[in-house]
Amino acid sequence: MMATYLTTEELSARIKYDIRTIRDRLKDSVLIEGRHYFRPFGGRKILFIWEQIEQDMFSAASLASAIPMTASRSM
């Protein structure tokens, strides 16, 4: 299977997130180098790995919906 590499602008358009939000996620270590993105030839440019990002987005969404909310107790 061949991976799809996206620039920050292309990823932004695909997932409908602002470019600044994506860059903040890089700083917050939500997007991990080597898993979600890489720097070709050791340069500054970043290419995102679409299939891995998509898989992790769906995993996080299904995990969040599987966790039941706790009932509040009156004291």
N, CA, C and O atoms as a CHARMM CRD file, in Angstrom:
* protein
*
  300
    1    1 MET  N      0.83900  -1.18300   0.00000 PROA 1      0.00000
    2    1 MET  CA     0.00000   0.00000   0.00000 PROA 1      0.00000
    3    1 MET  C      0.88600   1.24900   0.00000 PROA 1      0.00000
    4    1 MET  O      1.86900   1.33500   0.73500 PROA 1      0.00000
    5    2 MET  N      0.52300   2.17300  -0.81200 PROA 2      0.00000
    6    2 MET  CA     1.31100   3.39100  -0.94000 PROA 2      0.00000
    7    2 MET  C      0.73600   4.48400  -0.03000 PROA 2      0.00000
    8    2 MET  O     -0.47800   4.68300   0.02000 PROA 2      0.00000
    9    3 ALA  N      1.59900   5.17300   0.67300 PROA 3      0.00000
   10    3 ALA  CA     1.15800   6.22200   1.58500 PROA 3      0.00000
   11    3 ALA  C      0.86800   7.51300   0.82100 PROA 3      0.00000
   12    3 ALA  O      1.46000   7.78200  -0.22500 PROA 3      0.00000
   13    4 THR  N     -0.05100   8.30000   1.36500 PROA 4      0.00000
   14    4 THR  CA    -0.38500   9.60600   0.81000 PROA 4      0.00000
   15    4 THR  C      0.27300  10.66600   1.68200 PROA 4      0.00000
   16    4 THR  O     -0.00500  10.75500   2.87700 PROA 4      0.00000
   17    5 TYR  N      1.13500  11.46100   1.08800 PROA 5      0.00000
   18    5 TYR  CA     1.84000  12.51000   1.81800 PROA 5      0.00000
   19    5 TYR  C      1.18400  13.84800   1.50600 PROA 5      0.00000
   20    5 TYR  O      0.91900  14.17400   0.34900 PROA 5      0.00000
   21    6 LEU  N      0.92700  14.62100   2.57100 PROA 6      0.00000
   22    6 LEU  CA     0.25700  15.90700   2.42400 PROA 6      0.00000
   23    6 LEU  C      1.07500  17.01500   3.05700 PROA 6      0.00000
   24    6 LEU  O      1.73700  16.80600   4.07300 PROA 6      0.00000
   25    7 THR  N      1.02900  18.18800   2.45600 PROA 7      0.00000
   26    7 THR  CA     1.61400  19.37700   3.07600 PROA 7      0.00000
   27    7 THR  C      0.65500  19.84400   4.17800 PROA 7      0.00000
   28    7 THR  O     -0.46200  19.33800   4.29100 PROA 7      0.00000
   29    8 THR  N      1.09200  20.79400   4.97300 PROA 8      0.00000
   30    8 THR  CA     0.23300  21.34400   6.02300 PROA 8      0.00000
   31    8 THR  C     -1.03500  21.94200   5.42000 PROA 8      0.00000
   32    8 THR  O     -2.12500  21.76900   5.96500 PROA 8      0.00000
   33    9 GLU  N     -0.89600  22.63700   4.30900 PROA 9      0.00000
   34    9 GLU  CA    -2.05200  23.25800   3.66000 PROA 9      0.00000
   35    9 GLU  C     -3.03200  22.19800   3.14800 PROA 9      0.00000
   36    9 GLU  O     -4.24400  22.35100   3.29700 PROA 9      0.00000
   37   10 GLU  N     -2.51600  21.13300   2.55100 PROA 10     0.00000
   38   10 GLU  CA    -3.37100  20.06300   2.04200 PROA 10     0.00000
   39   10 GLU  C     -4.08600  19.32600   3.17000 PROA 10     0.00000
   40   10 GLU  O     -5.26600  18.99400   3.05100 PROA 10     0.00000
   41   11 LEU  N     -3.36500  19.06800   4.27400 PROA 11     0.00000
   42   11 LEU  CA    -3.99000  18.42300   5.43300 PROA 11     0.00000
   43   11 LEU  C     -5.08000  19.31500   6.00600 PROA 11     0.00000
   44   11 LEU  O     -6.15300  18.83100   6.36800 PROA 11     0.00000
   45   12 SER  N     -4.81600  20.60300   6.08900 PROA 12     0.00000
   46   12 SER  CA    -5.78700  21.56300   6.59200 PROA 12     0.00000
   47   12 SER  C     -7.07600  21.51400   5.76800 PROA 12     0.00000
   48   12 SER  O     -8.17200  21.49900   6.33000 PROA 12     0.00000
   49   13 ALA  N     -6.95100  21.48800   4.46500 PROA 13     0.00000
   50   13 ALA  CA    -8.12600  21.43900   3.59200 PROA 13     0.00000
   51   13 ALA  C     -8.86700  20.11200   3.73100 PROA 13     0.00000
   52   13 ALA  O    -10.09600  20.07800   3.67800 PROA 13     0.00000
   53   14 ARG  N     -8.13100  19.03400   3.90800 PROA 14     0.00000
   54   14 ARG  CA    -8.74700  17.70900   3.97600 PROA 14     0.00000
   55   14 ARG  C     -9.52400  17.49100   5.27300 PROA 14     0.00000
   56   14 ARG  O    -10.61200  16.91600   5.24900 PROA 14     0.00000
   57   15 ILE  N     -8.98000  17.94200   6.40400 PROA 15     0.00000
   58   15 ILE  CA    -9.65200  17.69200   7.68400 PROA 15     0.00000
   59   15 ILE  C    -10.42300  18.91200   8.19200 PROA 15     0.00000
   60   15 ILE  O    -11.03400  18.86000   9.25900 PROA 15     0.00000
   61   16 LYS  N    -10.39600  20.00600   7.43100 PROA 16     0.00000
   62   16 LYS  CA   -11.14600  21.21900   7.77600 PROA 16     0.00000
   63   16 LYS  C    -10.71000  21.82000   9.11700 PROA 16     0.00000
   64   16 LYS  O    -11.53500  22.26800   9.91300 PROA 16     0.00000
   65   17 TYR  N     -9.40000  21.81500   9.34200 PROA 17     0.00000
   66   17 TYR  CA    -8.82200  22.46100  10.50700 PROA 17     0.00000
   67   17 TYR  C     -7.92800  23.58200  10.01100 PROA 17     0.00000
   68   17 TYR  O     -7.32900  23.47700   8.94100 PROA 17     0.00000
   69   18 ASP  N     -7.83500  24.64300  10.77500 PROA 18     0.00000
   70   18 ASP  CA    -6.97600  25.75300  10.43400 PROA 18     0.00000
   71   18 ASP  C     -5.51200  25.30600  10.48800 PROA 18     0.00000
   72   18 ASP  O     -5.14400  24.44800  11.29100 PROA 18     0.00000
   73   19 ILE  N     -4.69800  25.88800   9.63900 PROA 19     0.00000
   74   19 ILE  CA    -3.27100  25.55900   9.60700 PROA 19     0.00000
   75   19 ILE  C     -2.62800  25.80900  10.96300 PROA 19     0.00000
   76   19 ILE  O     -1.76700  25.03900  11.39000 PROA 19     0.00000
   77   20 ARG  N     -3.03300  26.87200  11.64200 PROA 20     0.00000
   78   20 ARG  CA    -2.46300  27.16900  12.96600 PROA 20     0.00000
   79   20 ARG  C     -2.79400  26.07000  13.96900 PROA 20     0.00000
   80   20 ARG  O     -1.97000  25.74500  14.82300 PROA 20     0.00000
   81   21 THR  N     -3.98400  25.49800  13.87500 PROA 21     0.00000
   82   21 THR  CA    -4.37100  24.41000  14.77100 PROA 21     0.00000
   83   21 THR  C     -3.46900  23.20100  14.54500 PROA 21     0.00000
   84   21 THR  O     -3.02800  22.56800  15.50400 PROA 21     0.00000
   85   22 ILE  N     -3.19800  22.88200  13.30100 PROA 22     0.00000
   86   22 ILE  CA    -2.31700  21.75900  12.98500 PROA 22     0.00000
   87   22 ILE  C     -0.92100  22.01400  13.55100 PROA 22     0.00000
   88   22 ILE  O     -0.31900  21.11600  14.13900 PROA 22     0.00000
   89   23 ARG  N     -0.41200  23.21400  13.38100 PROA 23     0.00000
   90   23 ARG  CA     0.91900  23.54500  13.91000 PROA 23     0.00000
   91   23 ARG  C      0.93900  23.48200  15.43500 PROA 23     0.00000
   92   23 ARG  O      1.93500  23.05900  16.02200 PROA 23     0.00000
   93   24 ASP  N     -0.15700  23.90100  16.08500 PROA 24     0.00000
   94   24 ASP  CA    -0.25000  23.79000  17.54100 PROA 24     0.00000
   95   24 ASP  C     -0.22300  22.33100  17.97500 PROA 24     0.00000
   96   24 ASP  O      0.37900  22.00300  18.99700 PROA 24     0.00000
   97   25 ARG  N     -0.86500  21.45600  17.21500 PROA 25     0.00000
   98   25 ARG  CA    -0.87900  20.02000  17.54700 PROA 25     0.00000
   99   25 ARG  C      0.52800  19.43100  17.42800 PROA 25     0.00000
  100   25 ARG  O      0.87500  18.49500  18.14900 PROA 25     0.00000
  101   26 LEU  N      1.32600  19.97600  16.52700 PROA 26     0.00000
  102   26 LEU  CA     2.72400  19.54200  16.42900 PROA 26     0.00000
  103   26 LEU  C      3.46300  19.91000  17.70300 PROA 26     0.00000
  104   26 LEU  O      4.20000  19.10000  18.26700 PROA 26     0.00000
  105   27 LYS  N      3.25600  21.14500  18.14900 PROA 27     0.00000
  106   27 LYS  CA     3.93300  21.61400  19.36300 PROA 27     0.00000
  107   27 LYS  C      3.45100  20.86100  20.59700 PROA 27     0.00000
  108   27 LYS  O      4.22200  20.62100  21.52600 PROA 27     0.00000
  109   28 ASP  N      2.16400  20.48800  20.60400 PROA 28     0.00000
  110   28 ASP  CA     1.58800  19.77900  21.74800 PROA 28     0.00000
  111   28 ASP  C      1.89100  18.28100  21.72300 PROA 28     0.00000
  112   28 ASP  O      1.44600  17.54100  22.60000 PROA 28     0.00000
  113   29 SER  N      2.64200  17.84000  20.72700 PROA 29     0.00000
  114   29 SER  CA     3.00700  16.43100  20.55600 PROA 29     0.00000
  115   29 SER  C      1.80700  15.51700  20.36100 PROA 29     0.00000
  116   29 SER  O      1.86200  14.33900  20.71400 PROA 29     0.00000
  117   30 VAL  N      0.72800  16.04500  19.80300 PROA 30     0.00000
  118   30 VAL  CA    -0.41400  15.21800  19.42500 PROA 30     0.00000
  119   30 VAL  C     -0.07600  14.50500  18.11800 PROA 30     0.00000
  120   30 VAL  O     -0.39700  13.33200  17.92800 PROA 30     0.00000
  121   31 LEU  N      0.57600  15.23900  17.22800 PROA 31     0.00000
  122   31 LEU  CA     1.06800  14.65000  15.98600 PROA 31     0.00000
  123   31 LEU  C      2.54300  14.32000  16.20000 PROA 31     0.00000
  124   31 LEU  O      3.34000  15.19400  16.53900 PROA 31     0.00000
  125   32 ILE  N      2.89600  13.06200  16.00000 PROA 32     0.00000
  126   32 ILE  CA     4.21000  12.56500  16.37500 PROA 32     0.00000
  127   32 ILE  C      5.07600  12.34300  15.13900 PROA 32     0.00000
  128   32 ILE  O      4.66800  11.69900  14.17300 PROA 32     0.00000
  129   33 GLU  N      6.28200  12.89800  15.20200 PROA 33     0.00000
  130   33 GLU  CA     7.22300  12.71300  14.08700 PROA 33     0.00000
  131   33 GLU  C      7.57100  11.23800  13.95800 PROA 33     0.00000
  132   33 GLU  O      7.84200  10.56200  14.95000 PROA 33     0.00000
  133   34 GLY  N      7.55900  10.75400  12.73800 PROA 34     0.00000
  134   34 GLY  CA     7.82800   9.34700  12.48000 PROA 34     0.00000
  135   34 GLY  C      6.56100   8.51000  12.41800 PROA 34     0.00000
  136   34 GLY  O      6.55900   7.43300  11.82200 PROA 34     0.00000
  137   35 ARG  N      5.49100   8.99000  13.02400 PROA 35     0.00000
  138   35 ARG  CA     4.19800   8.30300  12.97600 PROA 35     0.00000
  139   35 ARG  C      3.21300   9.06000  12.09300 PROA 35     0.00000
  140   35 ARG  O      2.62900   8.49200  11.17000 PROA 35     0.00000
  141   36 HSD  N      3.03300  10.35500  12.38400 PROA 36     0.00000
  142   36 HSD  CA     2.07100  11.17700  11.65000 PROA 36     0.00000
  143   36 HSD  C      2.71200  12.05400  10.58300 PROA 36     0.00000
  144   36 HSD  O      2.04300  12.46800   9.63500 PROA 36     0.00000
  145   37 TYR  N      3.98800  12.33700  10.72800 PROA 37     0.00000
  146   37 TYR  CA     4.67100  13.19800   9.75600 PROA 37     0.00000
  147   37 TYR  C      6.16200  12.91100   9.75700 PROA 37     0.00000
  148   37 TYR  O      6.68500  12.25700  10.65900 PROA 37     0.00000
  149   38 PHE  N      6.83100  13.40700   8.73800 PROA 38     0.00000
  150   38 PHE  CA     8.28300  13.30400   8.67000 PROA 38     0.00000
  151   38 PHE  C      8.82200  14.52200   7.93300 PROA 38     0.00000
  152   38 PHE  O      8.08000  15.27200   7.29900 PROA 38     0.00000
  153   39 ARG  N     10.12300  14.69400   8.03400 PROA 39     0.00000
  154   39 ARG  CA    10.82300  15.80400   7.37600 PROA 39     0.00000
  155   39 ARG  C     11.73300  15.20000   6.31100 PROA 39     0.00000
  156   39 ARG  O     12.80200  14.67600   6.62500 PROA 39     0.00000
  157   40 PRO  N     11.30200  15.27600   5.04000 PROA 40     0.00000
  158   40 PRO  CA    12.11100  14.65400   3.98800 PROA 40     0.00000
  159   40 PRO  C     13.51700  15.25300   3.91500 PROA 40     0.00000
  160   40 PRO  O     13.70400  16.46900   3.96700 PROA 40     0.00000
  161   41 PHE  N     14.47200  14.37500   3.79600 PROA 41     0.00000
  162   41 PHE  CA    15.88100  14.75200   3.64700 PROA 41     0.00000
  163   41 PHE  C     16.38800  15.62000   4.79600 PROA 41     0.00000
  164   41 PHE  O     17.33000  16.39300   4.62300 PROA 41     0.00000
  165   42 GLY  N     15.75900  15.49200   5.97900 PROA 42     0.00000
  166   42 GLY  CA    16.21400  16.22500   7.15600 PROA 42     0.00000
  167   42 GLY  C     15.98000  17.72100   7.09800 PROA 42     0.00000
  168   42 GLY  O     16.55600  18.46800   7.88800 PROA 42     0.00000
  169   43 GLY  N     15.14100  18.17100   6.17100 PROA 43     0.00000
  170   43 GLY  CA    14.89100  19.60400   6.00900 PROA 43     0.00000
  171   43 GLY  C     13.82700  20.13300   6.95300 PROA 43     0.00000
  172   43 GLY  O     13.43200  19.46000   7.90500 PROA 43     0.00000
  173   44 ARG  N     13.37100  21.33600   6.67900 PROA 44     0.00000
  174   44 ARG  CA    12.35000  21.98600   7.51300 PROA 44     0.00000
  175   44 ARG  C     10.94400  21.63400   7.07600 PROA 44     0.00000
  176   44 ARG  O     10.01300  21.66700   7.88000 PROA 44     0.00000
  177   45 LYS  N     10.78600  21.29900   5.80900 PROA 45     0.00000
  178   45 LYS  CA     9.46500  20.98600   5.26900 PROA 45     0.00000
  179   45 LYS  C      8.90800  19.74400   5.95400 PROA 45     0.00000
  180   45 LYS  O      9.63700  18.79000   6.22600 PROA 45     0.00000
  181   46 ILE  N      7.60500  19.77100   6.22800 PROA 46     0.00000
  182   46 ILE  CA     6.93400  18.65300   6.87900 PROA 46     0.00000
  183   46 ILE  C      5.93100  18.05200   5.90300 PROA 46     0.00000
  184   46 ILE  O      5.17100  18.77000   5.25200 PROA 46     0.00000
  185   47 LEU  N      5.94000  16.72400   5.81100 PROA 47     0.00000
  186   47 LEU  CA     4.92500  16.00700   5.05200 PROA 47     0.00000
  187   47 LEU  C      4.17300  15.09600   6.01900 PROA 47     0.00000
  188   47 LEU  O      4.77300  14.33800   6.78100 PROA 47     0.00000
  189   48 PHE  N      2.85400  15.18900   5.96600 PROA 48     0.00000
  190   48 PHE  CA     2.00400  14.39500   6.84200 PROA 48     0.00000
  191   48 PHE  C      1.61400  13.09700   6.15700 PROA 48     0.00000
  192   48 PHE  O      1.41000  13.07300   4.94300 PROA 48     0.00000
  193   49 ILE  N      1.51000  12.02200   6.92100 PROA 49     0.00000
  194   49 ILE  CA     1.14100  10.70800   6.40700 PROA 49     0.00000
  195   49 ILE  C     -0.36200  10.54100   6.63000 PROA 49     0.00000
  196   49 ILE  O     -0.80500  10.24600   7.74000 PROA 49     0.00000
  197   50 TRP  N     -1.13400  10.73000   5.57000 PROA 50     0.00000
  198   50 TRP  CA    -2.58800  10.77900   5.66600 PROA 50     0.00000
  199   50 TRP  C     -3.18400   9.51400   6.27800 PROA 50     0.00000
  200   50 TRP  O     -4.02600   9.61600   7.17000 PROA 50     0.00000
  201   51 GLU  N     -2.78800   8.35300   5.84100 PROA 51     0.00000
  202   51 GLU  CA    -3.40000   7.11100   6.32800 PROA 51     0.00000
  203   51 GLU  C     -3.24900   6.94800   7.83700 PROA 51     0.00000
  204   51 GLU  O     -4.17200   6.47800   8.50100 PROA 51     0.00000
  205   52 GLN  N     -2.10800   7.32700   8.38000 PROA 52     0.00000
  206   52 GLN  CA    -1.89000   7.20600   9.82400 PROA 52     0.00000
  207   52 GLN  C     -2.71900   8.22700  10.60000 PROA 52     0.00000
  208   52 GLN  O     -3.28300   7.90700  11.64600 PROA 52     0.00000
  209   53 ILE  N     -2.79200   9.44900  10.09100 PROA 53     0.00000
  210   53 ILE  CA    -3.59800  10.47900  10.74000 PROA 53     0.00000
  211   53 ILE  C     -5.06500  10.06900  10.72300 PROA 53     0.00000
  212   53 ILE  O     -5.75300  10.18100  11.73800 PROA 53     0.00000
  213   54 GLU  N     -5.54400   9.59600   9.58400 PROA 54     0.00000
  214   54 GLU  CA    -6.94100   9.17000   9.46200 PROA 54     0.00000
  215   54 GLU  C     -7.24700   8.03000  10.42800 PROA 54     0.00000
  216   54 GLU  O     -8.27400   8.05200  11.10700 PROA 54     0.00000
  217   55 GLN  N     -6.37100   7.04300  10.49300 PROA 55     0.00000
  218   55 GLN  CA    -6.57800   5.90700  11.39800 PROA 55     0.00000
  219   55 GLN  C     -6.64900   6.36800  12.85300 PROA 55     0.00000
  220   55 GLN  O     -7.53100   5.94000  13.59700 PROA 55     0.00000
  221   56 ASP  N     -5.72700   7.23600  13.26000 PROA 56     0.00000
  222   56 ASP  CA    -5.70700   7.69900  14.64900 PROA 56     0.00000
  223   56 ASP  C     -6.89900   8.59900  14.97000 PROA 56     0.00000
  224   56 ASP  O     -7.38800   8.58700  16.09900 PROA 56     0.00000
  225   57 MET  N     -7.37400   9.37700  13.99800 PROA 57     0.00000
  226   57 MET  CA    -8.56500  10.20200  14.22800 PROA 57     0.00000
  227   57 MET  C     -9.77500   9.31300  14.48800 PROA 57     0.00000
  228   57 MET  O    -10.54800   9.56900  15.41100 PROA 57     0.00000
  229   58 PHE  N     -9.94400   8.26900  13.68000 PROA 58     0.00000
  230   58 PHE  CA   -11.07300   7.35700  13.86800 PROA 58     0.00000
  231   58 PHE  C    -10.94200   6.57500  15.16700 PROA 58     0.00000
  232   58 PHE  O    -11.93900   6.34800  15.85200 PROA 58     0.00000
  233   59 SER  N     -9.72800   6.16100  15.51600 PROA 59     0.00000
  234   59 SER  CA    -9.50800   5.43400  16.77500 PROA 59     0.00000
  235   59 SER  C     -9.86600   6.30300  17.97600 PROA 59     0.00000
  236   59 SER  O    -10.51400   5.84100  18.91500 PROA 59     0.00000
  237   60 ALA  N     -9.44500   7.55400  17.94100 PROA 60     0.00000
  238   60 ALA  CA    -9.74200   8.47100  19.04200 PROA 60     0.00000
  239   60 ALA  C    -11.23800   8.73700  19.13800 PROA 60     0.00000
  240   60 ALA  O    -11.78300   8.83500  20.23800 PROA 60     0.00000
  241   61 ALA  N    -11.89900   8.85300  18.00400 PROA 61     0.00000
  242   61 ALA  CA   -13.34800   9.11600  17.99700 PROA 61     0.00000
  243   61 ALA  C    -14.11700   7.91600  18.54400 PROA 61     0.00000
  244   61 ALA  O    -15.05900   8.09100  19.31600 PROA 61     0.00000
  245   62 SER  N    -13.73500   6.70900  18.16000 PROA 62     0.00000
  246   62 SER  CA   -14.45100   5.52900  18.63900 PROA 62     0.00000
  247   62 SER  C    -14.15700   5.27700  20.11400 PROA 62     0.00000
  248   62 SER  O    -15.02900   4.80200  20.84100 PROA 62     0.00000
  249   63 LEU  N    -12.95400   5.58500  20.56400 PROA 63     0.00000
  250   63 LEU  CA   -12.61600   5.43500  21.97200 PROA 63     0.00000
  251   63 LEU  C    -13.41900   6.40600  22.82300 PROA 63     0.00000
  252   63 LEU  O    -13.91700   6.03900  23.88800 PROA 63     0.00000
  253   64 ALA  N    -13.54400   7.63700  22.35900 PROA 64     0.00000
  254   64 ALA  CA   -14.28800   8.65600  23.11100 PROA 64     0.00000
  255   64 ALA  C    -15.76300   8.27300  23.22700 PROA 64     0.00000
  256   64 ALA  O    -16.38300   8.51500  24.26300 PROA 64     0.00000
  257   65 SER  N    -16.32200   7.68800  22.19300 PROA 65     0.00000
  258   65 SER  CA   -17.73700   7.31800  22.25100 PROA 65     0.00000
  259   65 SER  C    -17.95700   6.04700  23.05600 PROA 65     0.00000
  260   65 SER  O    -19.08900   5.75900  23.44500 PROA 65     0.00000
  261   66 ALA  N    -16.89800   5.27400  23.31600 PROA 66     0.00000
  262   66 ALA  CA   -17.03600   4.02100  24.05900 PROA 66     0.00000
  263   66 ALA  C    -16.91300   4.21300  25.56400 PROA 66     0.00000
  264   66 ALA  O    -17.23400   3.30100  26.32600 PROA 66     0.00000
  265   67 ILE  N    -16.45900   5.37000  26.00300 PROA 67     0.00000
  266   67 ILE  CA   -16.27300   5.62300  27.42900 PROA 67     0.00000
  267   67 ILE  C    -17.56000   6.20400  27.99400 PROA 67     0.00000
  268   67 ILE  O    -17.96800   7.29900  27.60800 PROA 67     0.00000
  269   68 PRO  N    -18.20200   5.48000  28.90600 PROA 68     0.00000
  270   68 PRO  CA   -19.45800   5.98500  29.46400 PROA 68     0.00000
  271   68 PRO  C    -19.22500   7.16000  30.41500 PROA 68     0.00000
  272   68 PRO  O    -18.19800   7.23100  31.09000 PROA 68     0.00000
  273   69 MET  N    -20.16800   8.05600  30.45600 PROA 69     0.00000
  274   69 MET  CA   -20.10300   9.19200  31.36200 PROA 69     0.00000
  275   69 MET  C    -20.53900   8.71500  32.74600 PROA 69     0.00000
  276   69 MET  O    -21.43900   7.88500  32.86700 PROA 69     0.00000
  277   70 THR  N    -19.90800   9.23600  33.76900 PROA 70     0.00000
  278   70 THR  CA   -20.30400   8.86200  35.11900 PROA 70     0.00000
  279   70 THR  C    -21.52500   9.66300  35.53700 PROA 70     0.00000
  280   70 THR  O    -21.68500  10.82700  35.16800 PROA 70     0.00000
  281   71 ALA  N    -22.35700   9.03200  36.29400 PROA 71     0.00000
  282   71 ALA  CA   -23.56000   9.72000  36.79800 PROA 71     0.00000
  283   71 ALA  C    -23.15700  10.61300  37.95900 PROA 71     0.00000
  284   71 ALA  O    -22.34300  10.21900  38.79400 PROA 71     0.00000
  285   72 SER  N    -23.71600  11.79700  38.01600 PROA 72     0.00000
  286   72 SER  CA   -23.41200  12.67900  39.14800 PROA 72     0.00000
  287   72 SER  C    -24.24400  12.24000  40.34600 PROA 72     0.00000
  288   72 SER  O    -25.38800  11.80700  40.20800 PROA 72     0.00000
  289   73 ARG  N    -23.65100  12.36100  41.49900 PROA 73     0.00000
  290   73 ARG  CA   -24.34000  11.95200  42.73400 PROA 73     0.00000
  291   73 ARG  C    -24.67200  13.19000  43.55200 PROA 73     0.00000
  292   73 ARG  O    -23.84800  14.08900  43.71300 PROA 73     0.00000
  293   74 SER  N    -25.85800  13.21600  44.04900 PROA 74     0.00000
  294   74 SER  CA   -26.24000  14.31200  44.95200 PROA 74     0.00000
  295   74 SER  C    -25.82500  13.97600  46.35700 PROA 74     0.00000
  296   74 SER  O    -25.94300  12.83100  46.79300 PROA 74     0.00000
  297   75 MET  N    -25.34200  14.96400  47.06500 PROA 75     0.00000
  298   75 MET  CA   -24.92400  14.70800  48.44700 PROA 75     0.00000
  299   75 MET  C    -25.83200  15.37800  49.39400 PROA 75     0.00000
  300   75 MET  O    -25.64200  15.27900  50.60600 PROA 75     0.00000
